[in-house]
Amino acid sequence: MIAFLLMLATVIAGAEMWSLRRALDGVEYDVRPSKAVAEPGEKLQLVTVITNRRRRFVPFIRLSENVPDAMATANKLGVEDVKGRRGALRSTAYMMPRQRLTRRTDFTIEARGRYLFLGATLEGGDFMGLSTTPRRVDLHRELVILPRAMDAGDVKRLMGGWMGDRSVNRFIMEDPVLTLGFRDYTGREPMKQISWTQTARMDRPMVRCQDQTVERTVTVMLNAHTFAFGTYGRLMLEKAFSLCRGVCQALEDERIPYALITNVRSLGAPDGFGEVGDGLGSAHLSTALEGLGRANCDHRDTLEGLFDRAISRANFGRGHVFITPVKNDLRPDLMEKLRAASGEEPLCLVAENETERIEPCPSPTL
């Protein structure tokens, strides 16, 4: 009898050691938000997939997912990293052989920005249920929350007669007559610019390059090199991002081709964002808005550098909309250089007084 009990204890101890070492063998984990780009406060789902590829039952799995602490869910988040502003979404499960378990967690994020989902820590229970074996799964999934949309009526009021002048000029010269050449279609140009003759000849979509003195275009300039600092500076920058979104959408509505250049630093963008070329259409707008969503309220270039880039691209008849956080960022000397290069009066939009009447760009002091 004693020998039997010793043998049974040995078998149980061996099974315990084996299950502890291989508790998570064949268990795979993946996670991603239901959308890669979303609006502030939009209802989203975090889709978690756990797969058991083995032919054995997994009695216990504890899951601690590394998520942004800005997530608002039905269940309160734990703390993963206070300094890094990371939260822990915790849950438990058991898995049958060859089972795939999909969980969908509803959540929202109110603040604009780029958010990362960095994987999870899995803990598998042993044969006796007395201990767990942890395993870290590192992932890198992104979610970009766009700037809040500004009311269309406010945008029209802020841009006022300046937008009307652009629309009238464009209507008068709606059909450009001077074609400089052709280039590949990028998906951001309006359909009317596609040359079907060149497309058939080259066997790929081609668009016309037209004289910019005829095609009425606009450059939207967003400045992040500001005199506003600290919490107030970040607040004004957030207003500037919303203002920039409103301007781009207004130009889309009027079908006026536009480019966006900025000195804001955007996280996760290969080139740091910086510029979206001339174009129109949903793809063009989406590119611009995603860059604004990724911005981290820091500048990658000076105000002077931003104007140098705008002036180097300026040509006669091109309009400019300069967006900046506070009044102290306005530089009359730089405005005069831009005015001379384009022959057009730039429009200045200051986030600090976005609810007030926008004044013309300042003239240089003589």
C-alpha positions in Angstrom: 0.0 0.0 0.0 2.8 2.4 0.9 4.5 1.5 -2.4 1.4 2.3 -4.3 1.0 5.6 -2.6 4.6 6.5 -3.3 4.1 5.6 -6.9 0.9 7.7 -7.2 2.7 10.6 -5.5 5.5 10.3 -8.0 3.1 10.3 -11.0 1.2 13.3 -9.6 4.5 15.2 -9.0 5.7 14.4 -12.5 2.4 15.5 -14.1 2.6 18.7 -12.0 6.1 19.5 -13.1 5.2 18.7 -16.8 2.1 20.9 -16.7 3.9 23.7 -15.1 6.6 23.7 -17.8 4.2 23.4 -20.7 1.1 25.2 -19.4 1.1 27.6 -22.3 2.5 25.4 -25.1 0.5 25.9 -28.3 -1.4 28.9 -26.9 -1.2 32.0 -29.2 -2.4 35.5 -28.5 -3.3 38.4 -30.8 -5.1 41.7 -30.4 -6.2 44.7 -32.5 -8.6 47.6 -32.3 -11.6 47.3 -34.7 -10.4 50.4 -36.6 -7.0 51.9 -37.2 -8.3 55.5 -37.4 -11.3 56.8 -35.4 -13.1 59.9 -34.2 -12.8 61.1 -30.6 -15.4 59.3 -28.4 -16.3 56.8 -31.2 -17.4 53.4 -29.9 -14.7 50.9 -30.8 -14.0 47.3 -30.0 -10.7 45.7 -28.8 -10.7 42.3 -30.5 -8.7 39.7 -28.5 -8.0 36.3 -30.1 -6.5 33.4 -28.0 -5.9 30.1 -29.9 -5.1 26.7 -28.4 -3.4 24.7 -31.1 -2.8 21.6 -28.9 -5.0 18.6 -28.4 -5.2 19.1 -24.7 -7.4 21.0 -22.3 -6.1 24.2 -20.8 -7.9 24.6 -17.5 -6.8 28.2 -16.7 -5.4 31.2 -18.4 -5.1 34.6 -16.8 -4.7 37.5 -19.3 -3.3 41.0 -18.6 -3.4 43.1 -21.7 -1.1 46.1 -22.0 -3.4 49.0 -23.2 -3.5 52.8 -23.1 -4.8 54.1 -19.9 -7.0 56.6 -21.9 -9.3 53.7 -22.8 -12.7 53.9 -21.2 -14.3 50.5 -20.7 -17.2 48.9 -18.7 -14.6 47.4 -16.4 -12.0 49.5 -14.6 -8.5 49.1 -16.0 -5.7 48.0 -13.8 -2.3 49.7 -13.7 0.4 48.4 -16.0 2.9 51.4 -16.0 2.1 54.7 -14.2 5.0 56.6 -15.8 4.3 55.3 -19.3 0.5 55.9 -18.9 -0.3 52.2 -19.5 -3.3 50.3 -18.2 -3.9 46.6 -17.8 -7.1 44.9 -19.1 -7.5 41.7 -17.1 -9.5 38.6 -17.8 -9.5 34.8 -17.3 -10.4 31.9 -19.6 -10.2 28.2 -20.0 -9.7 26.5 -23.4 -10.8 23.2 -25.0 -8.5 21.4 -27.4 -8.0 23.1 -30.8 -10.2 26.0 -29.7 -10.0 29.6 -30.8 -11.5 32.1 -28.4 -12.4 35.7 -29.6 -13.4 38.4 -27.1 -14.6 41.8 -28.0 -14.3 44.6 -25.5 -16.2 47.8 -26.1 -14.2 51.0 -25.4 -13.9 54.7 -26.3 -11.0 57.2 -26.3 -11.8 60.9 -26.1 -8.5 62.6 -26.6 -6.8 63.0 -30.0 -3.5 61.1 -30.4 -1.7 57.9 -31.3 -2.3 55.0 -29.0 -0.4 51.7 -28.8 -1.6 48.2 -27.8 1.6 46.4 -26.8 0.5 42.8 -26.2 -0.2 41.0 -23.0 1.1 38.8 -20.2 -0.4 35.3 -20.2 -0.4 33.1 -17.1 -1.2 29.4 -17.6 -2.4 27.2 -14.6 -0.7 24.0 -13.7 -2.1 20.5 -13.4 -3.0 20.9 -9.7 -4.2 24.5 -10.0 -1.6 25.6 -7.4 0.7 27.7 -9.5 0.9 29.6 -12.8 3.5 30.0 -15.5 3.8 33.5 -17.1 4.7 34.3 -20.7 5.0 37.8 -22.3 3.6 38.3 -25.8 4.9 41.6 -27.4 2.8 43.2 -30.1 2.6 46.7 -31.7 -0.9 47.7 -32.8 -1.8 51.3 -33.4 -4.9 53.4 -33.1 -5.0 57.0 -34.2 -7.7 59.3 -32.8 -8.3 62.3 -35.1 -8.7 65.9 -34.0 -12.2 66.9 -33.1 -14.2 68.2 -36.1 -14.8 72.0 -35.9 -18.3 73.2 -36.7 -18.7 73.8 -40.4 -20.5 77.2 -39.8 -17.6 78.4 -37.6 -15.1 77.5 -40.3 -17.0 79.4 -43.0 -17.3 82.4 -40.7 -13.6 82.3 -39.9 -12.5 82.0 -43.5 -15.2 84.6 -44.6 -14.7 86.4 -47.9 -11.3 84.8 -48.4 -12.9 81.5 -49.3 -15.4 83.2 -51.5 -12.7 84.9 -53.5 -11.0 81.6 -54.0 -14.2 79.9 -55.1 -15.1 82.7 -57.6 -11.6 82.7 -59.1 -11.7 79.0 -59.5 -15.1 79.1 -61.1 -13.9 81.7 -63.7 -10.9 79.5 -64.5 -12.5 76.1 -63.9 -10.9 74.4 -66.9 -7.1 74.9 -67.0 -5.8 75.2 -70.5 -2.0 74.8 -70.0 -0.8 71.2 -69.3 2.9 71.0 -68.3 3.1 67.2 -68.4 1.9 64.0 -66.8 2.7 61.9 -63.7 1.4 58.8 -62.0 -1.9 58.9 -60.2 -1.5 58.8 -56.4 -5.2 58.5 -55.4 -5.3 62.0 -54.0 -6.0 63.9 -57.3 -9.6 64.6 -58.5 -11.0 62.4 -61.3 -11.0 65.4 -63.7 -7.2 65.5 -63.7 -6.9 61.9 -65.0 -5.7 61.8 -68.7 -7.4 58.7 -70.1 -5.2 58.9 -73.3 -2.0 58.8 -71.3 -3.5 56.1 -69.0 -4.2 53.9 -72.0 -0.8 54.6 -73.5 1.2 53.9 -70.3 -1.1 51.1 -69.0 -1.4 52.7 -65.6 -3.4 55.7 -64.3 -1.8 59.1 -65.2 -2.8 62.6 -64.3 -2.2 66.0 -65.9 0.3 68.5 -64.3 -1.2 71.9 -64.9 0.1 75.4 -64.6 -0.5 76.5 -61.1 -1.1 80.1 -62.2 -4.3 78.7 -63.8 -5.4 76.0 -61.3 -6.4 77.8 -58.1 -4.6 76.0 -55.3 -4.2 76.6 -51.6 -1.4 75.8 -49.1 -2.5 75.2 -45.6 0.3 76.0 -43.1 0.1 74.6 -39.6 2.6 76.0 -37.1 3.7 74.1 -33.9 6.7 76.3 -33.1 4.8 78.5 -30.7 5.2 81.0 -27.9 2.5 79.2 -26.0 4.0 76.7 -23.4 2.8 74.2 -20.9 -0.8 73.2 -20.5 -2.1 76.3 -22.2 0.2 75.7 -25.1 -1.0 72.2 -25.6 -4.6 73.3 -25.3 -4.0 76.0 -28.1 -2.3 73.4 -30.2 -5.3 71.0 -29.9 -7.5 73.9 -31.1 -5.1 74.6 -33.9 -5.4 70.9 -35.0 -9.2 71.1 -35.0 -9.0 74.4 -36.9 -6.7 72.8 -39.5 -9.1 69.9 -39.9 -12.0 72.3 -40.5 -10.0 74.3 -43.1 -9.1 71.1 -45.0 -12.7 69.9 -45.0 -13.9 73.3 -46.2 -11.5 73.2 -49.1 -12.7 69.7 -49.9 -16.3 70.9 -49.9 -15.4 73.7 -52.3 -13.4 71.3 -54.5 -10.3 73.6 -54.2 -7.0 71.6 -54.5 -4.8 72.1 -51.5 -1.6 71.1 -49.9 -0.8 70.8 -46.2 2.7 71.7 -44.7 3.5 71.7 -41.1 6.4 71.7 -38.6 4.6 69.5 -36.1 6.2 66.2 -35.2 4.0 63.2 -35.9 4.6 59.9 -34.1 4.8 56.7 -36.2 5.0 58.5 -39.5 8.1 57.3 -41.5 9.1 60.9 -42.6 7.7 62.6 -39.6 4.7 63.8 -41.6 5.6 67.4 -42.5 3.8 67.6 -45.9 0.9 66.4 -47.9 1.1 67.4 -51.6 -1.6 69.1 -53.7 -4.7 67.1 -54.2 -8.4 66.5 -53.4 -10.5 63.6 -52.4 -11.2 61.3 -49.5 -7.8 59.6 -49.6 -6.0 63.0 -49.7 -8.0 64.3 -46.7 -7.5 61.0 -44.8 -3.8 61.3 -45.2 -3.8 64.9 -43.8 -6.1 64.1 -40.9 -4.1 61.0 -39.9 -1.0 63.1 -39.7 -2.8 65.5 -37.4 -4.0 62.7 -35.2 -0.4 61.4 -34.8 1.0 64.8 -33.8 2.6 64.9 -30.4 2.5 68.7 -29.8 6.2 69.1 -30.5 7.8 70.9 -33.5 10.3 69.3 -35.9 11.2 72.6 -37.5 11.2 76.3 -36.7 8.6 78.8 -37.8 11.1 80.3 -40.2 11.8 76.9 -41.7 8.0 76.4 -42.2 7.8 79.7 -44.1 10.9 78.9 -46.1 9.2 75.7 -47.3 6.0 77.5 -48.1 7.8 80.3 -50.0 9.9 77.8 -52.0 6.6 76.2 -53.3 4.7 79.5 -53.7 3.7 80.7 -57.2 1.5 83.5 -58.5 -2.1 82.9 -57.5 -1.5 80.3 -54.9 -3.4 81.1 -51.7 -2.0 80.4 -48.2 -3.9 79.8 -44.9 -1.6 80.1 -41.9 -2.8 78.4 -38.7 -1.0 79.0 -35.4 -1.8 78.6 -31.7 -1.4 82.2 -30.4 -1.2 85.8 -31.6 2.4 86.2 -30.6 3.4 83.6 -33.2 2.5 86.0 -36.1 5.6 87.4 -37.9 4.9 90.4 -40.2 8.3 90.0 -42.0 7.6 86.4 -42.9 4.0 87.2 -44.0 5.4 89.9 -46.3 7.8 87.4 -47.9 5.0 85.0 -48.5 2.8 87.7 -49.9 5.5 88.8 -52.3 6.1 85.2 -53.5 2.4 84.4 -54.2 0.9 87.8 -55.0 -1.9 86.9 -52.7 -2.9 88.1 -49.2 -2.4 85.1 -46.7 -5.2 84.3 -44.3 -4.1 84.0 -40.6 -6.2 81.8 -38.3 -5.2 82.0 -34.6 -6.5 79.2 -32.4 -6.3 81.5 -29.4 -9.2 83.6 -30.7 -10.9 81.0 -32.8 -14.3 82.3 -31.6 -13.4 85.9 -32.5 -13.2 87.7 -35.8 -10.0 86.7 -37.6 -7.8 89.7 -38.5 -5.9 90.0 -41.8 -2.2 89.0 -41.6 -0.1 91.8 -40.1 1.8 94.1 -42.4 5.5 94.7 -41.7 6.4 97.6 -39.5 8.2 100.3 -41.5 
